[in-house]
Amino acid sequence: MSRSNLDRSPTLARKLGDLPIRPGVYLYRDEAGNLLYVGKAKVLRNRVKSYFQNKHHDAKTRRLVARIWDLELIVCETELEALVLENNLIKEHTPPFNILLRDDKTYPYVKLTWRNAFPQVFVTRKVKKDGSLYFGPFFPASTAYRTAELVYRFFQIRDCDIDIDGKRGRACMKFQVHRCTGPCIGAVSEEAYREQAKEARLFLEGKRDELKSRLEAAMWQAAEHSAFELAARYRDSLQQLDAWFTKQKAATVDQEDTDLYGSAVLDGRACVHRLVMRAGRMVGRHEYVLEEVEAFDGVVLAEVLQRVYTEDSVPARILVELEPENADLLRDWLGSMRGSKPFLHVPQRGDKVELLQMAQENARLALERKFEPARLNQAVLEGLQAFLGLAHLPRRIECFDISHGQGREVVASCVVFTDGVPDRQAYRRFKMTNEQNDDFANMHEAITRRFSRLQREGKEMPDLLLIDGGLGQLHAAEAALLALGLDQQERASLAKKEELVYRPGASEPLRIPKSSPVLQLLQRIRDEAHRFAITYHRALRAKRTLQTELTQIPGVGEATAKKLLQAFGSVQAVREAEMEKITAAVGAAAAKKIEAWRGGQGASVEG
């Protein structure tokens, strides 16, 4: 994103300056709030900033960066957890810049067909509500297959899908190499095989101390018999055991729909972070900010749950950090909407506690991102009030700038900052009634039009009027205010050359230190006014170019004129371009009309 685009989105610029040094997921959105891209990072600060600092992106990334307007973050405990969450969010929302991940491929699970009389174990990428147990997902995918291999090796669970009746005449090779106990030939009873399956389940659930003991005993036994290659395999299995079965908090094999709520409180505000788990996957998040909350207790939580589920469907389970007030009554109310009472619970250990901690951490970061800058802005505004000697804190600042091209397409802009943050809904722009190369007269007109309307409509006057320019522009604004009877309006101007601040009645301009946040705020407001003005000026200039030159060509309309400007950049370039290129840009029929126009221009010049 260019510097000008960052200026257009100060919210993004602020967030880029306050990124956590944590693993997590980042979500880029465009100006309309549409999700553009979901990515994961080991260190969010480094990864996100790289998009805006690296000048050597490929074309696709450059297109992405050019559209980024806002940023959301979800911090995670580990990079692996962030990877799981990234995959879930991409599959749920299919952002346009994650197109390479739009296939149906997902991370694999190890499936144990627990309801079968003789359960099977195999790897699958599809999780169904079929009574089976699913373990994973596994990263990379090869670890799922190695995990299944361990189950075959140590618990001799079958992977075939044949009907077991114990009447087959001969078992397959896996029975011969001790990878299956042969239920197909009746070599093992249903009860004994069920015990094998129970041990395999405990292992897959992470209760693996017994297996580690067996591995260690087998390793030393192999070493004592000089079977060093076999001993090395046991050693490698021991080393990889914990990595293979790292429990993932961002995805769970539990198929029940679950909402989890974590909270944080900062300066009288609370943020409640809701993690939405559906079909075992984290598919979304919601943040609810509450004003005037000193402590997050059961009363507040009950109110939050009531508000949320008045608008949203009730999941099977709701996990919270503390017991809500009147929990039994709340369960009855939720059950009346759902058809059955949800499981409303405060987890005490395991994965669910870690998920709640993740929700709490995200709530804390959300509060800091949203309201810490407001506290900083308050201090900067207080500093601005002191520097300029203002009677009131300048919460609302309006800034004006003039833009024109040699006296043509003269426009003025008015940008509004409230509490140090741009209020784009309040921006206004003015096309001057008389085109003239006179910044003082144009400033007088813009101030007159803006403030006379505020008077007529009884709207709020700004705490500070800021003018882009020097003493002359400030005097022009003062004359306009005086004519309206608003000579008490606080005002100042900021001159670009030396960044001097002029105030009415002051014998010398103020020189605010360049490192001061006060000057940086004034510069940010002034630069925004300049950007808004020049954008409007360029739009009018482009419209005039189309309407007064290219669209005067017989048979050439506005659409064709736009194509010509997009292809060649200017009218002069169209005059000088090769006809083959013009034909390629607008087609043969329009090219003939342009060729006739160019020939007519040449004849008139020669004549």
Secondary structure as UniProt FT lines:
FT   HELIX           3..8
FT   HELIX           10..16
FT   STRAND          24..29
FT   TURN            31..32
FT   STRAND          35..41
FT   HELIX           44..53
FT   HELIX           59..67
FT   STRAND          70..75
FT   HELIX           79..93
FT   HELIX           96..101
FT   STRAND          109..112
FT   TURN            114..115
FT   STRAND          120..124
FT   STRAND          133..135
FT   HELIX           142..155
FT   HELIX           173..176
FT   TURN            177..178
FT   HELIX           183..185
FT   HELIX           190..204
FT   TURN            205..206
FT   HELIX           209..224
FT   TURN            225..226
FT   HELIX           228..244
FT   STRAND          258..266
FT   TURN            267..268
FT   STRAND          269..278
FT   TURN            279..280
FT   STRAND          281..290
FT   HELIX           298..311
FT   STRAND          317..319
FT   TURN            325..326
FT   HELIX           327..338
FT   STRAND          343..345
FT   HELIX           351..388
FT   STRAND          396..405
FT   TURN            406..407
FT   STRAND          408..418
FT   TURN            419..420
FT   STRAND          421..422
FT   HELIX           424..426
FT   STRAND          428..431
FT   HELIX           439..457
FT   STRAND          464..468
FT   HELIX           471..483
FT   TURN            484..485
FT   TURN            487..488
FT   STRAND          491..495
FT   TURN            496..499
FT   STRAND          500..502
FT   TURN            504..505
FT   TURN            514..515
FT   HELIX           517..548
FT   HELIX           550..552
FT   TURN            554..555
FT   HELIX           558..568
FT   HELIX           571..576
FT   HELIX           579..586
FT   HELIX           588..606
//
